[in-house]
Amino acid sequence: MFGEIVKKLRKSYGLSQVELAKHLNVTKQAVSNWENNNILPSIDMLIRISDFFSVSCDFLLEKDDRNYIQVDGLTLEQIAHVQQIINDIRT
């Protein structure tokens, strides 16, 4: 469910609910409500959450399980280095 995914992502980033709320400019209560599946965020907030965690909205909504890394502004050489690091971590 959406709340479980947000909670796992938040914890994987080592953030408290308060810290995530500050990054997204919302209250701790909003984050708590999402994580407990009491409410869903607005579409605009869903996009902000997906951007913050570098996942797609489809990932947050359990429609797709792919993650992505924002590489805008990097050279092709830098992107190749990032890809190599990812490959090294996988092995």
KADAQUI-V340253 format. One line per field, one symbol per residue. ss: DSSP state (~ for helix, > for strand, _ for the rest). psi: psi as a letter, one per 30 degrees, with the letter a starting at -180 (. if undefined). burial: b if it has 24 or more other ideal C-beta (glycine too) atoms within 12 Angstrom, else e. Layout:
# KADAQUI-V340253
ss=???
psi=???
burial=???
This chain:
# KADAQUI-V340253
ss=_~~~~~~~~~~~____~~~~~~~~___~~~~~~~~_______~~~~~~~~~~~_>_~~~~______>________~~~~~~~~~~~~~~~_
psi=leeeeeeeeeeffhkleeeeeeefhlleeeeeeefghelklleeeeeeeeeeghlleeeeghfkgkllkjgkflleeeeeeeeeeeeeef.
burial=ebbebbbebbeeeeeebeebbeebebeeebbeebbeeeeebeeebbebbbebbebebebbeeeeeeeeeeeeeeeeeeeeeeeeeeeeeee
